[in-house]
């Protein structure tokens, strides 16, 4: 039987790929932007504000205006 992947195994894989591609700085920058956006959205609009900021960030990423 196949054993399901553990979260630790997936994280190790993603980290090794990121290190191989030297994406660490982009990941940290993206995490900082996402975290600060969620914080500000939460302060301004509560849970709907967090959702709105999330949608806005995804739209900007799709348009290649962010990261």
C-alpha positions in Angstrom: 0.0 0.0 0.0 1.1 3.5 -0.7 1.8 5.6 2.4 0.4 9.2 2.3 2.9 12.0 2.2 3.5 13.7 5.4 3.6 17.5 5.7 7.2 17.4 6.7 8.2 15.4 3.6 6.3 17.9 1.3 7.9 20.9 3.1 11.4 19.3 2.7 10.8 18.8 -1.0 9.6 22.3 -1.5 12.5 23.8 0.4 15.0 21.8 -1.6 13.4 22.9 -4.8 13.4 26.5 -3.7 17.1 26.3 -2.7 18.0 24.7 -6.0 16.3 27.5 -7.8 17.4 30.2 -5.4 13.9 31.3 -4.7 14.3 31.8 -1.0 14.3 35.6 -1.1 11.2 35.6 -3.3 9.4 33.3 -0.9 10.3 35.4 2.1 9.2 38.6 0.3 5.9 36.9 -0.7 5.3 35.8 2.9 6.0 39.2 4.2 3.6 40.8 1.7 0.9 38.2 2.4 1.3 38.5 6.2 1.3 42.3 6.3 -1.6 42.5 3.9 -3.7 40.0 5.9 -2.8 41.9 9.1 -3.9 45.3 7.6 -6.9 43.8 6.0 -7.9 42.2 9.3 -7.5 45.5 11.2 -9.5 47.5 8.7 -12.2 45.1 7.8 -12.1 42.0 10.0 -12.5 38.6 8.4 -14.0 40.1 5.2 -11.0 42.4 5.0 -8.6 39.5 5.1 -10.5 37.8 2.3 -10.5 41.0 0.2 -6.7 41.5 0.6 -6.2 37.9 -0.4 -8.2 38.3 -3.5 -6.4 41.5 -4.4 -3.0 40.0 -3.9 -3.9 37.0 -6.1 -5.2 39.4 -8.8 -1.9 41.3 -8.7 0.1 38.1 -8.9 -2.0 37.0 -11.9 -1.4 40.3 -13.6 2.3 40.0 -12.7 2.3 43.3 -10.9 3.4 41.6 -7.7 6.1 38.9 -7.3 
